[in-house]
Amino acid sequence: MARPEALVTVLCGSLLAAPGARPPAAADPVAMADLAARHGLTARGDASRLTLAGRGRTLVFEAGSRRVSVDGRAVWMNAPAAGDAAGWSLRLCDARAVIEPLLNAASVARPAPPVTVVLDPGHGGRQAGARRGADLTEKRLVLDIAKRVRRRLTADGYTVHLTRARDTDLPLADRAAACRAQNGEVFVSIHLNFAVNAQAQGIETYALPAAGFPSTAGGADDGRQCRGNLHDASNTALAFAVHSRLLAATGADDRGLRRARFDVLRDIPCPAILVECGFLSNAAEAGRLALADYRQTVAAAIAQGIADFSAGESAAAR
């Protein structure tokens, strides 16, 4: 895999500092016009909404919002887009590690085949996670999904490890340690969701926010760069590939590619994401997750998303 720190050079021209100037900071603004020109996109809109379109791709930004629609998929950036009469801009970290990876597959560092994948079934042992009644528990269902993903990827020539293969307790730190010990090149933590609002449903996929930026849900900025931030661009590409495949395969509601500083993602030495495959608190979604055929559909989609990422396919172009 190419060195993650080399990714800071993927943008050209006005997106980088001129010779002799100070290095650009993650929070520096990047003109949307420059981004559009770089990718041959046409910009149209006003001070509240901007659409970049062309080459089969469409991105829709809203002023003051972190949410951008990428070919109809919801993606959260690290910071809001800014739009006014003077023009539109976004933060450099979002240009480099969110938008660029989705428009230019070649800009993302990826593992060379054969790829080693580490799958992390959430919870286990005394930690049941989300549950619905006595039979439907997150820890059991996600282990089943992970094993199905492993079978699919192994058949396709991947080396696949599980952080846990049984119903055992596994501290979060041990999950990251297992990835390091197994020389993981892709890490996917698999979970199911729960909400007080029983109507909540759909799929969420998470990648780390950039250092110094808050999670999608808000809270204080975290100025520290953790090990996982070395792969910010690859994290985005992996998350979008898996998220897109899951939505297409299941027809579930799109709750977006989100940002969260989950402990299990902080210290991972490779591209890493966490996916929430549905809500056990929603009766209809829980009913589907109880079915082996549906879990197979979910597993096949996760496996295909990993394959898309490792092959360098641009999910934004699908």
RAMOGI-V565994 format. One line per field, one symbol per residue. ss: DSSP state (H for helix, E for strand, C for the rest). phi: phi as a letter, one per 20 degrees, with the letter a starting at -180 (. if undefined). psi: psi as a letter, one per 30 degrees, with the letter a starting at -180 (. if undefined). Layout:
ss = ???
phi = ???
psi = ???
This chain:
ss = CCCHHHHHHCCCHHHCCCCCCCCCCCCCEEEHHHHHHHCCCEEEECCCEEEEEECCEEEEEECCCCEEEECCEEEECCCCCEEECCEEEEEHHHHHHHHHHHHCHHHCCCCCCCCEEEEEECCECCECCCEECCCEEHHHHHHHHHHHHHHHHHHCCCEEEECCCCCCCCCHHHHHHHHHHCCCCEEEEEEEECCCCCCCCCEEEEECCCCCCCECCECCCCCCCCHHHHHHHHHHHHHHHHHHHHHHHHCCCEEEEEECCCHHHHCCCCEEEEEEEEECCCHHHHHHHCCHHHHHHHHHHHHHHHHHHHHCCCHHHC
phi = .ffgffffdfedlfedffgnefffegeffcffffffffdmdedbqcfdbcddbqlmcbccdcfmdeecedlneeceefbffdcbfepdbbfgffffdcfgfedcgfedfcfeffeeddddffmpmfefmfbcmeeecggffffffffffgfffffeneeccdfbdcecfbggfffffffffelfdbccedccdbbfffefbodccdcfffgncefgfnnffdffeegfffdgffgffffffffffffffdmffeenedcbefgfefdeebgbbcddeqdffegfffffffeffffffffffffffffgffenfeffee
psi = kkkeffffgfklbfflklkfllkklefkkkkfeeeeeeghlkkkaaffkkkkllhgkkkjkkkgkfkkkjhfkkkklflkkkkafflkllleeeeefeeefffjeffkklkklkkjkkkjklblbfjfalljafejkeeeefeeeeeeeeeeeefgglkkkkfkflilkjleefeeeeeeeghkfkkjkklllklejffklakkkklkllkglllefaakkjfkklefffgeeeeeeeeeeeeeeeeeefglkjgljlkkhkeffegkglkklkkjgljffkeeeeeeffkeeeeeeeeeeeeeeeeeeffgkjfff.
